[in-house]
Amino acid sequence: MRILITGGCGFVGANLARHFLTGGHEVILLDNLARRGSEYNVEDLTRLGARFVHGDVRCVEDLAPLPRVDAICETSAQPSAIDGYANPLYDLSNNTFGLLNVLEKARRDDAVLVFWSTNKVYSGDRVNAIPVREAATRWEWDAASKYRARGFSFEKGISDQFDVDGGQHSIYGLSKICADLICQEWADAFGVRTVVNRFSCLAGPGQFGKSAQGWVAWWVIAFHFGLPLVYIGWQGKQVRDALFTPDINRLVELEIKHIDRAAGQVFNIGGGMSCCVSLQEMTAWCEKRFGAKVPVRIEPTPRKADHAVYITDASKAEKLLGWRPQVGLDEGLEQICAWVDREHDRLARLYGK
Ligand SMILES: NC(=O)c1ccc[n+]([C@@H]2O[C@H](COP(=O)([O-])OP(=O)(O)OC[C@H]3O[C@@H](n4cnc5c(N)ncnc54)[C@H](O)[C@@H]3O)[C@@H](O)[C@H]2O)c1
């Protein structure tokens, strides 16, 4: 197969590229290298056989000369839920209008298009309406409240049936829900074989994490270099389910292989109940792993549109594709630690150490 990965030098795209190259596929990477660190992947991936095109999804001219492809993985984005407030038009032009150019290429090529959507399509208002109770190191959904909502259960979490309406998605979330709906509409209107994955927190080696995005890798990097951390809101007890790169790669491969079942679908994808962690717990894990502490500042006010607890119900992907996450928290975090050790010199330059 010939596969185009837009945003192919970013964290997710580069891991996916390695996976497909190992599987003997032809891989084209299109990236504008806007994300710091993505430039490091160009040399590594071209050495493995990928073709790199320095281009921008917002420019039709950059996509037009590319050869016909069988599948497109659209991973490019401004992916921070915080940065969008400073420059909303950038998020919308990049994440929404950029997608349109990629979709049109999929339409011309009759290619499968897998789209990276996000749990931020579910607003802070809706998710935080689920009652929580405070435990020692995390907030937990309060099953005693008997709260009910479509697409939610205390046992499984939040499925794709959860309500996407209501305010406070963040500008990033808004740009993604627009793109997510456009994919669904293109599937219906033009028969483009789109698959939408609403991912929760993605993590793994190769993630140049920062406070504003990619927090799991950022925690490990901060402990490695002794950098300060900050809890923004909820005393660091906010909870996310983490999904690691081998599980992302396996999912996408299954979706392309079984496109007869996956086309036109929306999936909620994440590590689920068995792979969730709060910021405080992540700090404790790192303190034990590194045998050291770093300064942690606590900011009382949560980030706008942020979720207190978000855990994915991915049972639809299990039902339709036989996919379920396999990488546990300890294993996934150890993979990040090993990468940070290996890449110490590069990361030292990036993080100013
Ligand atoms: N990391 C997460 O926790 C997470 C969670 C849910 C969804 N997502 C989505 O997954 C996708 C991949 O995220 P990531 O963590 O790999 O982010 P990333 O920033 O590491 O990778 C994105 C890549 O896209 C490139 N890019 C940005 N704008 C571009 C443009 N206009 N044209 C071409 N390339 C462009 C960047 O240079 C970067 O290499 C994104 O769409 C993101 O919104 C990420």
The ligand as an ORCA input file, in Angstrom:
! r2SCAN-3c Opt
* xyz 0 1
  N      -1.398     13.803     21.543
  C      -2.612     13.658     22.039
  O      -2.781     13.420     23.247
  C      -3.810     13.744     21.126
  C      -5.074     13.426     21.639
  C      -6.177     13.465     20.785
  C      -6.006     13.816     19.463
  N      -4.773     14.155     19.008
  C      -4.609     14.502     17.588
  O      -3.700     13.586     17.043
  C      -2.983     14.199     15.961
  C      -1.509     14.003     16.165
  O      -1.104     14.662     17.360
  P       0.393     14.658     17.843
  O       0.362     14.502     19.312
  O       1.181     13.727     17.027
  O       0.808     16.166     17.515
  P       2.216     16.703     16.955
  O       2.202     18.169     17.154
  O       3.340     15.938     17.551
  O       2.138     16.343     15.404
  C       1.422     17.108     14.480
  C       2.316     17.325     13.265
  O       1.576     18.080     12.314
  C       2.447     19.048     11.753
  N       1.620     20.144     11.245
  C       0.941     21.077     11.962
  N       0.266     21.881     11.136
  C       0.510     21.441      9.873
  C       0.101     21.873      8.594
  N      -0.699     22.928      8.454
  N       0.537     21.203      7.510
  C       1.361     20.126      7.636
  N       1.789     19.692      8.829
  C       1.365     20.341      9.935
  C       3.387     19.449     12.869
  O       4.610     20.002     12.410
  C       3.590     18.111     13.577
  O       4.726     17.446     13.076
  C      -3.426     15.660     15.963
  O      -4.435     15.815     15.005
  C      -3.994     15.869     17.342
  O      -4.945     16.887     17.367
  C      -3.664     14.113     19.799
*
